[in-house]
């Protein structure tokens, strides 16, 4: 009799040849005792089968090839497009979707102030007050207010109706460029960015929550994605408008900058030969301007001819450090900011005029009439 490590086994899991081998290797004591202890041999793994298996079988290989075929991809893409079209059609049939979309349309020109802060304000400050003006310090006011303000505004206005909170914030943000339109300058720029930011933290988070509450259950993602398409559509026209405003109301003064864009703010004396090599017809030494950062002489070519004068001239040469000091440069910053102001005011005005529709009061009145 034999036993495995876990106890006796009957019949033993050994072949006759294995039993004979064990008998031959048994000691005298084991022969006298009449038994020995040996482990059962490990089962040999089965030979690989050529039949279809759950993982690598022929049926699964055929299914994999079918799934990766272009025809299957086109079928899956068509099915996804049909489902997406059905979702969009169902959402467009909801009155809540059109309420949210109309509010987004009303706020396009007001929201444009964020782009104005990035595209109009830096050019305004740099061209009117030079590269040392606090451009980014003023711009950072928006970041700090938006970091602290939303939680404070939410805690103070949580008990109020959505539009009783949003409308005052919209009007505040809309009127924020008033001082810039009246007297453009650094203090007016600081005031604009601060009031813009305060108005933003009042109406923008509440508007996002209002739109999210209108979304149907289970379709919030598609609902918000459709509304966000408005941003993609309006981004290019808004940027083009700001480029047009910069070009017509505060153009760049290229005749007083070097090729890199540095102002020709440093004065120096040059010889008649140097002046002639730069295209200036003179026989006397000249008083000229150059860019301090690059050392490039602002003489000849497309540079203003008033940036160089003879040394014996009684005229005073002022090398410009801003576009305002550039000879012949004109700016109409007040008109530009007035356009920004008028565009911004149109947004809360449109919201006020369509308040019944946005609040859904027309739907409630219609339902009441049907009940009666």
C-alpha positions, 0 to 999 in steps of 0.5 A, spaced: 500 500 500 502 507 498 499 513 501 500 521 498 502 526 502 495 528 504 493 520 506 492 514 503 490 513 496 486 507 493 487 505 488 494 508 487 495 514 482 501 510 479 502 506 473 505 499 474 512 501 471 512 507 476 510 502 482 516 497 480 521 503 480 519 505 487 519 497 489 526 497 486 528 504 490 525 502 496 530 501 502 531 494 507 527 498 512 521 500 507 521 492 505 520 490 512 515 495 513 511 493 507 510 500 505 513 506 503 511 514 502 511 517 496 508 523 493 503 522 487 506 524 480 504 531 477 499 530 472 502 532 465 499 538 462 494 536 456 496 536 449 494 542 445 488 541 442 486 543 435 479 544 436 476 551 437 477 554 444 473 560 447 479 565 446 483 562 440 478 558 437 476 559 429 469 562 431 472 567 435 478 569 430 472 570 425 468 574 430 475 579 431 476 579 423 469 581 422 469 586 428 475 590 425 473 590 418 471 597 415 464 595 413 463 593 421 466 600 423 462 604 418 456 600 420 458 602 428 459 609 426 452 610 422 449 607 428 452 612 433 450 618 428 443 616 428 443 615 435 446 622 436 441 625 431 435 622 435 438 625 441 439 632 438 432 632 435 429 630 442 433 636 445 431 641 440 424 639 441 424 641 449 422 648 450 428 648 456 433 647 451 431 654 447 431 658 453 438 656 455 440 657 448 437 664 448 440 666 454 447 664 451 445 668 445 443 674 449 450 674 453 455 673 447 456 681 447 457 681 454 462 675 454 466 678 449 469 683 455 473 677 457 476 677 450 477 684 450 481 684 456 486 679 453 486 682 446 484 690 447 487 691 454 494 689 453 495 693 446 492 699 449 496 699 455 503 698 451 501 703 446 499 708 450 503 708 456 509 703 454 512 696 456 513 698 463 506 699 464 503 694 469 499 690 464 499 683 467 498 686 474 492 689 472 490 683 468 491 678 474 485 682 478 480 678 474 484 671 477 484 674 484 477 676 484 474 670 481 478 665 485 475 668 492 469 671 489 464 666 487 464 662 494 462 669 497 457 671 492 454 664 492 453 664 500 450 671 500 445 670 494 443 662 495 436 664 497 434 669 491 431 667 485 436 666 479 435 672 475 434 676 481 442 675 482 444 674 475 441 681 472 445 685 477 451 682 476 450 683 468 448 690 469 455 691 473 459 688 468 456 691 462 457 698 465 464 697 467 468 700 461 464 707 462 470 710 465 475 707 460 470 710 455 470 717 458 477 718 460 482 712 458 488 711 462 491 706 467 486 708 473 480 707 469 483 700 466 484 698 473 477 700 475 474 696 469 477 689 470 475 690 477 468 691 476 468 686 470 470 681 475 465 682 480 460 682 476 462 676 473 462 672 479 455 674 481 452 672 474 456 667 471 456 661 476 449 662 477 447 662 470 451 655 469 447 652 475 441 655 472 442 651 465 444 645 468 438 645 472 434 645 465 438 639 462 433 633 462 435 627 467 440 623 463 442 627 458 446 633 461 452 632 457 449 632 450 445 638 453 451 642 455 455 640 449 450 643 444 450 649 448 457 650 448 457 650 440 455 657 441 462 658 443 466 655 438 461 659 433 462 666 436 470 665 437 472 667 430 468 673 429 469 676 436 477 675 435 476 678 428 472 684 431 477 685 436 483 685 431 479 690 427 478 695 433 485 695 435 487 696 427 482 702 427 482 705 433 489 704 436 494 702 431 501 699 432 506 705 431 511 701 426 515 707 424 517 708 431 519 700 433 525 696 430 523 689 427 522 686 433 517 691 436 522 695 441 521 702 441 526 707 439 527 710 445 534 711 446 538 717 443 545 718 440 549 721 435 551 718 429 556 721 423 554 723 417 557 717 413 553 712 418 547 716 416 548 716 409 549 708 409 542 708 412 539 712 407 539 719 410 542 724 405 546 729 409 553 731 410 553 733 417 553 729 424 546 727 426 542 726 432 538 719 432 534 714 435 535 707 436 532 701 440 535 700 447 534 693 447 536 691 441 541 697 439 538 697 432 538 704 429 531 707 427 534 711 421 532 710 414 527 705 411 520 705 414 522 709 420 519 716 421 524 721 418 523 725 424 527 720 429 533 723 426 535 731 426 542 734 424 546 736 431 546 743 429 539 743 429 535 747 434 529 742 434 529 738 440 529 730 438 524 726 443 525 718 442 519 715 443 518 710 448 510 709 447 506 710 441 503 716 443 510 720 443 511 717 436 510 722 430 504 722 426 501 717 431 493 718 432 489 714 437 481 714 438 481 709 445 475 713 447 471 711 441 473 704 442 471 703 449 465 706 447 463 701 442 465 696 447 460 699 452 455 699 447 455 692 445 456 690 453 449 693 455 445 690 449 446 683 453 442 685 460 437 689 456 436 683 451 435 678 458 431 683 461 426 684 455 425 676 454 425 675 462 418 672 462 420 667 456 427 665 460 423 664 467 418 659 463 412 664 465 409 663 458 409 656 459 406 656 466 400 661 463 399 656 457 398 650 462 393 654 467 389 656 461 389 649 458 386 647 465 381 652 466 
